């Protein structure tokens, strides 16, 4: 992997260390272990799918994901993908999954990055925004007019607010520029992807959440997080399915601190799969340790 990487122990301790910036933990439940989502489809009307760790590991497809999506559709259930991926727009994300064999339409993808426009609008006093992303820019209509930030310290210092989208080209030199400028002059800091890591074959990529929490600790600022587990992206789900009781919505994910806490904090039920972040580990023990418990646990979707 050419992007920044993190080991599991560092990732887990990071999630635990930064729990104070996450939504409140939901009321404990006793998780039920199931073989896969087909076992509980009769209890739900809508399925909300995480991508990394559920449908794919990096660019590699998880075979059980293909079978599960076919079963969801055959059962007449509606679905959507809710992703923290800030590197591409929703249409590009859908196309990427179609290339892996999934049949998702563009309209079935919901991304925290789509909330950048309204997050920026909440700071009318900010005249010049800087953006950390890759080209082509995700949601280009929203992020156009922002100054791209790379390795120019003067550019970081000149903007009045910063939007952090993706870390594919991130390194400690860029991290130091961002951390130094926000410590010297705290400003609005919007983070499209709150994930600490994302699972790939053979390891974990360090995501914007990891670098942003480090900056928040040092600079004493509160980032504005847009994706799971924060409220905005779940509002988009509820707007997509306004007539559905949240208890009839099942969110499937691989990480307690994003997928489980996010879904259950917003009234949905949660299925934790062991095909991503917690692969090969005692997932129930980790959930009990952090007191973030899903309704269901399965080896894969």
C-alpha positions in Angstrom: 0.0 0.0 0.0 1.4 3.4 -1.0 -0.9 5.5 1.2 -0.3 6.1 5.0 -0.9 2.9 7.0 -1.7 2.1 10.6 -1.5 -1.2 12.6 -4.6 -2.6 14.3 -3.5 -1.9 17.8 -2.7 1.8 17.0 -6.0 2.1 15.2 -8.0 0.6 18.1 -6.3 2.7 20.7 -6.9 5.8 18.6 -10.6 5.1 18.3 -10.8 4.6 22.1 -8.7 7.8 22.8 -11.0 10.0 20.7 -14.3 8.6 21.8 -15.1 12.0 23.5 -15.5 13.6 20.0 -18.1 11.0 18.9 -21.8 10.9 19.5 -22.9 9.4 22.8 -22.8 5.6 23.0 -26.1 3.9 22.6 -27.9 1.9 25.3 -26.3 -1.5 25.6 -28.0 -4.5 23.9 -27.1 -8.2 23.8 -25.8 -8.9 20.3 -27.2 -11.9 18.5 -24.8 -13.9 16.4 -26.1 -14.8 12.9 -24.7 -16.4 9.8 -25.4 -13.5 7.6 -27.9 -10.8 6.7 -30.3 -13.2 4.9 -31.2 -14.5 8.4 -32.8 -11.2 9.4 -34.1 -9.7 6.2 -37.6 -10.4 7.2 -37.2 -7.9 10.1 -36.1 -4.9 8.0 -37.3 -2.8 5.1 -34.1 -0.9 4.3 -30.5 -2.0 4.4 -27.7 0.6 4.8 -24.4 -0.7 3.6 -20.9 0.4 4.5 -18.5 -0.3 1.7 -14.9 -0.9 3.0 -14.9 -4.1 5.1 -18.4 -5.1 4.0 -18.4 -5.0 0.2 -14.7 -4.6 -0.5 -11.2 -4.5 1.0 -9.6 -1.7 -0.9 -10.0 -2.6 -4.6 -10.7 -6.3 -3.8 -14.3 -7.4 -3.7 -15.6 -9.4 -0.7 -17.5 -12.3 -2.4 -20.1 -12.6 0.3 -21.1 -9.0 -0.5 -22.1 -9.8 -4.0 -24.3 -12.7 -2.8 -25.8 -10.6 0.0 -26.8 -7.7 -2.3 -28.5 -10.2 -4.6 -30.4 -11.6 -1.6 -31.4 -8.1 -0.4 -32.8 -7.3 -3.8 -34.5 -10.7 -4.2 -36.2 -10.1 -0.8 -37.7 -6.8 -2.2 -35.7 -4.7 0.3 -34.4 -1.2 -0.5 -30.8 -0.4 0.1 -28.2 2.3 -0.1 -24.5 2.6 0.5 -23.4 5.1 3.1 -19.7 5.8 2.8 -17.1 8.1 4.4 -15.0 8.0 1.2 -14.2 11.7 0.5 -11.9 11.0 -2.5 -14.7 10.8 -5.2 -18.2 11.9 -5.9 -21.2 9.6 -5.4 -21.5 8.8 -9.1 -17.8 7.8 -9.3 -18.2 5.6 -6.2 -21.2 3.8 -7.6 -19.3 3.3 -10.9 -16.3 1.8 -9.0 -18.6 -0.7 -7.3 -20.3 -1.6 -10.6 -16.8 -2.4 -11.8 -16.5 -4.9 -8.9 -19.7 -6.7 -10.0 -22.3 -4.8 -7.9 -25.4 -3.3 -9.5 -25.7 -0.1 -7.5 -27.2 2.9 -9.2 -25.7 6.4 -8.7 -28.7 7.3 -6.6 -28.0 4.5 -4.2 -24.8 6.1 -2.8 -24.9 8.5 0.1 -21.6 10.1 1.1 -20.6 12.4 4.0 -18.6 14.4 1.5 -21.9 15.5 -0.1 -22.5 17.6 3.1 -19.5 19.9 2.4 -21.7 22.6 0.8 -23.9 23.0 3.8 -21.0 22.7 6.2 -19.2 25.5 4.4 -22.4 27.6 4.4 -22.5 27.4 8.2 -19.4 29.7 8.3 -20.5 32.8 6.3 -17.6 34.7 7.8 -15.1 32.6 5.9 -14.1 34.3 2.7 -11.3 32.0 1.5 -11.5 28.2 1.8 -8.6 25.8 1.3 -9.2 22.2 0.3 -7.1 19.0 0.7 -8.3 16.5 -1.9 -7.2 14.8 -5.1 -8.2 15.5 -8.7 -10.8 15.3 -10.0 -12.4 16.9 -7.0 -15.3 15.0 -5.4 -18.6 17.0 -5.6 -16.8 19.5 -7.8 -19.8 21.8 -8.0 -19.6 22.2 -4.2 -15.8 22.5 -3.8 -15.1 24.7 -6.8 -13.5 28.0 -6.0 -11.5 26.6 -3.0 -7.7 26.8 -3.0 -6.0 23.4 -3.3 -3.5 22.9 -0.5 -0.4 20.8 -1.2 3.1 21.7 0.0 2.9 25.6 0.0 3.0 26.9 3.6 1.8 30.3 2.5 -1.3 28.8 1.0 -2.2 27.1 4.2 -1.7 30.3 6.2 -3.7 32.5 3.7 -7.0 30.7 3.8 -9.7 31.3 6.5 -11.0 27.8 6.7 -9.9 24.3 5.5 -11.8 21.3 4.1 -10.1 17.9 4.5 -11.4 15.4 2.0 -8.9 12.6 1.4 -5.4 11.2 2.4 -4.3 9.2 -0.6 -1.2 11.4 -1.0 -0.9 12.3 2.7 2.4 12.1 4.6 3.9 13.6 7.8 5.3 16.6 5.8 1.8 17.6 4.8 0.5 16.7 8.2 3.0 19.1 9.8 1.9 22.0 7.5 -1.8 21.5 8.3 -1.2 21.0 12.1 1.2 24.0 12.3 -1.1 26.4 10.5 -4.2 25.4 12.5 -2.3 25.5 15.8 -0.8 29.0 15.0 -4.2 30.3 13.9 -7.3 28.2 14.7 -9.9 28.3 11.9 -12.9 26.3 10.8 -11.8 22.8 10.0 -14.2 20.6 8.1 -13.4 16.9 7.8 -15.4 14.9 5.2 -14.1 11.5 6.3 -14.1 10.8 10.1 -12.6 7.3 9.8 -9.4 6.5 11.6 -8.6 3.7 9.2 -10.1 1.7 6.3 -9.4 -2.0 5.8 -7.5 -3.2 2.7 -6.0 -6.6 1.9 -3.0 -6.8 4.2 -3.5 -3.8 6.3 -5.2 -0.5 7.1 -5.0 2.9 5.4 -4.8 5.8 7.8 -7.8 8.1 7.0 -8.5 11.8 7.5 -10.1 11.2 10.9 -6.8 9.9 12.3 -4.9 12.9 11.2 -7.6 15.4 12.1 -8.0 14.1 15.7 -4.2 14.5 16.1 -4.5 18.1 15.0 -7.5 18.7 17.3 -5.5 17.4 20.3 -2.6 19.7 19.5 -4.4 22.8 18.3 -7.3 22.7 20.8 -9.9 23.0 18.0 -13.1 21.0 17.3 -13.2 19.7 13.7 -16.6 19.6 12.0 -17.0 15.9 11.0 -19.4 15.1 8.2 -19.6 11.3 7.8 -20.4 8.4 10.0 -21.0 8.3 12.9 -22.1 12.0 12.9 -25.7 13.1 12.4 -25.7 14.7 9.0 -25.2 11.6 7.0 -28.0 9.8 8.9 -30.3 12.7 8.2 -29.7 12.0 4.5 -30.7 8.4 5.0 -33.9 9.4 6.8 -34.7 11.9 4.0 -34.2 9.1 1.5 -36.6 6.8 3.4 -38.9 9.2 5.4 -41.8 6.7 5.7 -39.6 3.9 7.2 -39.5 3.3 11.0 -35.7 3.6 11.9 -36.0 0.3 13.7 -36.8 -1.3 10.3 -33.5 0.1 8.9 -30.5 -2.2 9.3 -27.1 -0.6 9.0 -24.2 -3.0 8.1 -20.6 -2.1 8.9 -17.3 -3.4 10.2 -16.3 -0.8 12.8 -17.9 -0.2 16.2 -16.9 3.5 16.5 -18.3 4.5 13.1 -20.9 2.0 11.8 -22.4 0.7 15.1 -22.4 3.9 17.2 -23.7 5.9 14.2 -26.6 3.6 13.3 -27.8 2.9 16.9 -27.4 6.5 18.0 -29.8 7.4 15.2 -32.4 4.8 16.0 -31.4 2.2 13.5 -30.3 -1.4 14.1 -26.8 -2.4 13.4 -25.1 -5.6 12.0 -21.4 -5.7 12.7 -19.5 -7.9 10.2 -16.1 -9.5 10.9 -14.8 -9.2 7.3 -13.1 -5.9 7.7 -11.6 -4.0 10.7 -12.1 -6.8 13.2 -11.3 -9.7 10.9 -9.7 -12.6 12.8 -10.4 -11.0 16.2 -12.9 -11.5 19.0 -15.3 -8.8 17.8 -17.7 -9.2 20.7 -14.9 -8.7 23.2 -13.8 -5.5 21.5 -17.4 -4.3 21.5 -17.8 -5.0 25.2 -14.5 -3.3 25.9 -15.7 0.0 24.3 -19.4 -0.5 25.3 -20.5 0.0 21.7 -22.7 -3.1 21.0 -24.5 -4.0 17.7 -27.8 -5.8 17.5 -26.2 -8.6 15.3 -22.7 -10.0 14.6 -21.9 -12.1 11.5 -18.6 -13.3 10.0 -19.5 -11.4 6.8 -22.6 -9.8 5.3 
